[in-house]
Structures are given as C-alpha cells and as structure tokens.
Amino acid sequence: MSRRGTKVRLFLVLTGFLFLLIWVNYRWHIGPEEVRTFIMSFGWKAPLIYMLLYMLAPFVFFPASVLSLTAGITYGLWPGMLFIWVGAVGAASTGYLIGSFLGTKIASLRHFEITDRLQKQVATQGFLFVLTLRLIPLMGFGLLSYLSGWLDIRFRTYITATMIGILPGTFAYVTVGASLDSGNPWLIAAAVSFAACFFGIMYKYRDKVRTWIGFEDKE
C-alpha cells in the first residue's frame, strides 16, 4: 500500500474515532462522576488515560471544565492540577500543529481584514496575545490553539504563553473539584468563592481585551 493510501486510512480511522467520542458525549451527557468512574477503571494507568482524554477534549467538543473538575474530585489539588496542566499543554500543542498545517494548505483564507489585523498584532505581540486570551478566553481553548498555528506564531512563544496562561483557570477548577470531594461545606464555599472572583475578573475585562485585539472598534 502506498504511503498516501496509508495516510488516508489513518485519517479516516482517527476521524471515525473522534466522531464516536462526540456521539458518546451527546448520547449520555457525561459528567464528572461518570468520567471519574471510567478513568479509575484503568487502575494504575488512570492518570495516563485522563491526560489523553484531556488532549482529545478540544477536538470532540467535550467541555474541558468537566475534565478539570474530575481531576480535582479524583486526585485532589495535587497531583490533579499537574494532570490537567500536562493534558492541556498536550491539547494546545496538537491544536497548534493542526492550525499550522491548515494555514499552510489553505493560505487563501489568510487574506481577510480581521486576519491581516491579527497577523500584524501577533508579529510584535505574539506572547502577550496568547497569554491574554488564555487568561481571558474570548474563544474556545481549541480555537485559540488552531488560530495561533494558523497565524504562524512561533511555537516556543505560543506554548510558553499557554503554559503560564492556563494556570489560574486550572487552579480554580481543580480547587472546586477537590473541595466537592472533601464534602466540607467551608472548603466548598471558599473554593467556589475563589472561582467566582476569578471568573468575575475575567468577565470584567472581556470588553477591553476584545477591543485591544480588534474584535470591536475603539471608541
């Protein structure tokens, strides 16, 4: 079989697998407890399975928030936060590579006013662009990964900004998950309050970030 034929078969298999995961997600409305039960069934391999699922989540439209809460419930603050972080960095890397590949193959899509504006911005502020949108996500995790590869931001710049930018949100989610597992109402209240403050700050600055990026006209 030719190399081209092998690549086509591999692509079809992976595509079929991803669609299967999407169907399972929507068919059974999977939540943190269901994910926890599934992951723990793998025994000592459970952390590896968890990180693999986290890497796949952006591509099958499965909410990363569910997986983040699952890590807190299952593993606690530590090593739950580490597992989320590693999985998210893996997902971000894969998404970047896909975006870079598509940007090369479909170069004609680059020539829009909004993309021209973004490319000029990331040429000088690539790190700040990614870091800001990881801290205050105006778009989905996977979409930013694709966009960064598509805009040809340097991978080292992109992944460093991602590794830093996802830390606060990761901490917020895993703290809530760990507190829910403890069953202590005071811990739950403290964790939820912290998360509410964090997401409140994110929401407060969304419009300013949107204007800075160019999604809205400056007054």
C-alpha positions in Angstrom: 0.0 0.0 0.0 1.3 3.5 -0.9 2.2 6.0 1.8 -0.6 8.2 0.6 -3.1 5.3 1.0 -1.8 4.6 4.5 -2.2 8.3 5.5 -5.8 8.4 4.1 -6.7 5.2 6.0 -5.2 6.6 9.2 -7.0 9.9 8.8 -10.3 8.0 8.3 -9.8 5.9 11.4 -8.9 8.9 13.6 -11.9 10.8 12.2 -14.2 7.9 12.9 -12.9 7.6 16.4 -13.4 11.3 17.1 -17.0 11.2 15.8 -17.6 8.2 18.1 -16.4 10.2 21.1 -18.7 13.1 20.1 -21.7 10.8 19.8 -21.0 9.1 23.2 -20.7 12.6 24.8 -24.0 13.8 23.4 -25.8 10.5 23.8 -25.2 10.0 27.5 -24.5 13.6 28.7 -21.3 12.6 30.5 -20.5 14.5 33.8 -17.6 14.5 36.3 -18.7 11.4 38.2 -19.1 9.3 35.0 -15.7 10.4 33.8 -14.2 9.6 37.2 -15.6 6.1 37.2 -14.4 5.5 33.7 -10.9 6.8 34.4 -10.5 4.9 37.7 -11.4 1.6 36.0 -7.9 1.7 34.3 -6.1 1.3 37.7 -2.5 2.5 37.6 -2.9 3.7 34.0 -5.7 6.1 35.0 -3.6 9.3 35.1 -2.3 8.5 31.6 -5.9 7.9 30.3 -7.0 11.1 31.9 -4.3 13.2 30.3 -5.0 11.5 26.9 -8.7 12.4 27.3 -7.8 15.9 28.1 -5.7 16.2 25.0 -8.7 14.9 22.9 -11.4 17.0 24.6 -11.0 20.2 22.4 -11.3 18.1 19.2 -14.5 16.3 20.2 -16.3 19.3 21.7 -16.2 17.8 25.2 -16.1 20.6 27.9 -12.7 20.8 29.4 -14.3 22.1 32.6 -15.9 18.7 33.2 -12.5 17.0 33.0 -10.9 19.7 35.2 -13.5 19.2 37.9 -13.0 15.4 37.5 -9.3 15.8 38.3 -10.0 17.7 41.4 -12.6 15.2 42.6 -10.4 12.2 41.7 -6.8 13.3 42.6 -7.3 16.4 44.7 -5.4 19.7 44.3 -2.2 17.8 43.7 -1.5 15.9 41.5 -4.8 16.8 39.9 -3.5 20.2 38.8 -0.4 18.6 37.3 -2.5 16.2 35.3 -4.8 18.9 34.0 -1.8 21.1 33.1 0.0 18.3 31.2 -3.1 17.3 29.3 -4.0 20.9 28.4 -0.4 21.6 27.2 -0.6 18.5 25.0 -4.0 19.5 23.6 -2.7 23.0 22.9 0.3 21.6 21.1 -1.8 19.3 18.9 -4.2 22.1 18.1 -1.4 24.4 17.2 0.1 21.9 14.7 -3.3 21.3 13.1 -3.8 25.1 12.7 -0.3 25.5 11.3 -1.0 22.7 8.8 -4.3 24.2 7.7 -2.8 27.6 7.4 -0.2 26.3 5.0 -2.6 24.3 2.9 -5.4 26.9 2.8 -3.3 30.1 2.5 -6.0 31.9 0.7 -8.1 32.1 3.9 -5.4 34.3 5.5 -6.4 37.3 3.3 -9.2 38.8 5.3 -9.3 42.1 7.1 -9.5 40.6 10.5 -6.7 38.1 9.9 -4.5 40.8 8.4 -5.0 42.8 11.6 -4.3 39.8 13.8 -1.2 38.9 11.9 0.2 42.4 12.3 -0.5 42.2 16.0 1.0 38.8 16.7 4.1 39.7 14.7 5.2 42.0 17.6 3.0 40.9 20.5 2.6 37.1 19.9 3.3 36.2 23.5 1.0 38.8 25.0 -1.7 37.9 22.5 -1.7 34.2 23.5 -1.2 34.9 27.2 -4.1 37.3 27.4 -6.5 35.0 25.6 -5.6 32.1 27.8 -6.2 34.2 30.9 -9.4 35.8 29.5 -10.7 33.4 26.9 -12.8 35.2 24.3 -12.8 32.0 22.3 -12.6 28.3 23.0 -9.4 26.6 24.1 -9.1 24.6 20.9 -10.0 27.5 18.6 -7.2 29.7 20.1 -4.8 26.8 19.5 -5.8 26.5 15.9 -5.7 30.2 15.4 -2.2 30.5 16.8 -0.8 27.9 14.5 -2.7 29.4 11.6 -1.3 32.9 12.3 2.2 31.3 12.4 3.1 32.5 16.0 6.4 30.9 17.0 5.7 27.6 18.7 8.0 28.4 21.6 6.3 31.7 22.2 2.9 30.2 21.9 3.4 27.2 24.2 5.2 29.3 26.9 2.3 31.8 27.0 -0.1 28.9 27.1 1.7 27.1 29.9 1.5 30.3 32.1 -1.9 31.5 31.0 -3.8 28.3 31.8 -2.5 28.1 35.4 -5.1 30.4 37.1 -8.1 28.7 35.5 -6.7 25.3 36.1 -6.2 26.1 39.8 -9.8 27.5 40.1 -11.4 24.4 38.6 -9.3 21.8 40.4 -9.9 23.6 43.7 -13.6 23.4 43.3 -13.3 19.7 42.4 -11.1 18.9 45.3 -13.5 20.7 47.7 -16.5 18.8 46.4 -14.7 15.6 47.0 -13.9 16.6 50.6 -17.6 17.3 51.4 -16.5 20.1 53.8 -19.0 23.0 53.3 -16.4 25.6 54.4 -13.9 24.3 51.8 -16.6 24.2 49.1 -17.7 27.8 49.9 -14.1 29.0 49.9 -13.3 27.2 46.6 -16.5 28.4 44.9 -15.9 32.0 46.1 -12.3 31.9 44.7 -13.6 30.6 41.4 -16.4 33.2 41.3 -13.9 36.0 41.9 -11.5 34.7 39.2 -14.2 34.3 36.6 -15.7 37.6 37.6 -12.4 39.4 36.9 -12.2 37.6 33.6 -15.7 38.8 32.6 -14.9 42.4 33.7 -12.0 42.7 31.3 -13.5 40.8 28.3 -14.6 44.0 26.5 -11.2 45.7 27.0 -9.5 42.6 25.6 -11.9 42.4 22.7 -11.2 46.0 21.8 -7.4 45.5 22.2 -7.5 42.5 19.8 -9.6 44.3 17.3 -12.9 42.4 17.6 -14.6 45.7 18.5 -13.9 49.2 17.2 -12.2 51.6 19.7 -14.3 54.5 20.7 
